[in-house]
Amino acid sequence: MEDILDKKTVIVSGSNTPNITLDIDPIKNVNSIKLVEIYVSLGAVAPKLTNIYICINDYPLKTIYSKDSNNNTIATNVFSNIIFFKGLNKNELNGTGIITDFNLDPQNYVFNPIKGELNRLNISFKELNTDNVLIDYTLDFNFSLELCIYSKRMKLTMF
C-alpha cells in the first residue's frame, strides 16, 4: 500500500507581536512542515542590520552557533530566519518552490517519527542580544507567513 500525501496551507498575519499562538483544525499523521514564504515590513527603518529568528513550536530546523562571555559555544535551535536590512522597508525570505524530497529541503521540518496530531502553532520572532541570548523582537513590524503542513493517509485498496 502506498501513502497519500495531503497538504494544508496555513497563512498567518500579524503586527507588532513577538509571539502568536494559533489553534488550527487538528491534522493527523503530520509528516512535515514547510515555511513557504514570509513577508515582513517594518514600521520604522531598521536601525542596523538585524537577523530575526522565527521559532515554530520547538521544531529545530536550523541551529545558531554563538559564543557567550566566557567564549563557550552556545547552540540554539530555531525554525528559520529573516534579515532586516538597514534602510529597506520590504524584507522577505528567499527561495520558494516545490521540492519533492522532504529531507533535502532546507525550509522543511520532517517529523521522525510522524507526529500523531498537530492542533496548535506557537510562532515567535526573536533576536540575539549582546549576550548571545534569544530575546523577543520588539521593533514595529507587520508580517505574513505561509506554512504548508504535509500529512500522510493510507491509500485504501480493494482486494
N, C-alpha and C positions, 0 to 999 in steps of 0.2 A: 504494500500500500504506500502511496505517496502522500506527503502532506501538502495541503493547500495553504498558501501564504496570503493572509488578509492584511490590509493596510488601513490604518485610521490616521487621518491628519488632524492635528490639534494646533490651532493658531491662538497665541496668547499676546494680548496687547496691554500696555500699561504705561504709567508715567510716575516718575518721582518716588518709586518704591524699590528698595533693595531686596525685598522678599515677597514672594507670591505663593500662596497655597491654592491649588486648583483641583477641585473634585471633578473627576471625569466619570462617564459611564464605565462600569467595570469591563476590562478587556482581559480575557482569559488566555493562557498559554503564550505569554509575550516572549517573542524571540529576540527582538532588538528595538532600540530607539535611535532614530537618526535626527540630528539637527540639520534641517534642510536649508533654512535661511534665517537670518536675523538682520533687521534694520534698526538703526538707532540714530536719533537726532538729539543733539544737546541743546538745552535752552540757552546756555551761555557758551562762549568759546572755551574749549578745554585749556586750562592754564598751562599744561605741559603735556608731553607725550604720555598717555596713560594706557596701561594694559588692564582691561577689565575681564575678570574671570566669571564664567557662568557655571553655577552649580545646579544640577538637577538631581533631586533626591540625594543619594550618596553614591551615584554611579561614577566610577573613576575612569574617564575616557582619556584624560591627559594628566601628566604629572609635572608640577612645578618644582624645580630644584633651586633652593636658595640657601644662603648662609646666615646663621644667627650671629649675635655679637661676639660669641666665642669661636667663630669660624667653623662651627659644626654644620654639616649639611642637613637641611630640612627638606623632606619630600612631602608635597601636598597634592592630593588628587582633586581635579576639577573636571567638568564636562567639556568645556570649550573656552574660547576667549575672543575678545574684540579689542582692537587697538583704536583708541580715540586719538586722532592726530590733531596737533595744535593748529587752530585756525580753520578747521573744517567742521561744517555742521552736519554732514551726512557721513556716516560710517557704516560699513557692512562687512559681514563675514564673506570671504571669497571662497569660491568653489562650491558649486552645487551640481546636480545632475543625478543620473541614475547609475548606480554601481551595483552589479548583481552579486558580487562576492562580499557578504557582510563583513567577514573578518579582515578584509583588506581596506575597508573604507574608514578613513581616519575620523569621520564625523558620525560614526555609527557605533553605539554601545551594544555589544552582544551579550545576552544573558546565558550563563553556563552554570548550572542547568537552567532550563526555561523557567521564567517566572510564572507561577500559577495564576496570579491575578494582579492587575495594576488598576487602581482606582483613585490615586492621588498623585499629583506632581507638586513638589516643592522646588520652586525656582528662585535662585538668589543671584545677585550681582555683587562681586567682591573685588577688592583691590589689595595689593600688598602695601602695608605701611612701612615706615622706616626700619622697623624691627623684623621685617620679612614675615609678618603675620597677616593672614587674610582677614580683612575687616569689610563691613558693608560699604558699598559705593554710594556716596551721598550727594553727588552733583545733580543738578536739574537735568533730566533726560527723559525722552519718550522712546519706547521700543515696541517692536512687533517681532515675535519669533514664531517659526513654523517647525513643528516636530512631526515626524512620521513614526507611528508605532506599528511594528510588524508583529503579527501573531500567527500561530500555526493552528490548523484544524485538520483532523484526519479526513482523508478522502474516503467517502463511503462507496463501496462497490458491491455489486450483487454477485453471488457465486452460484 
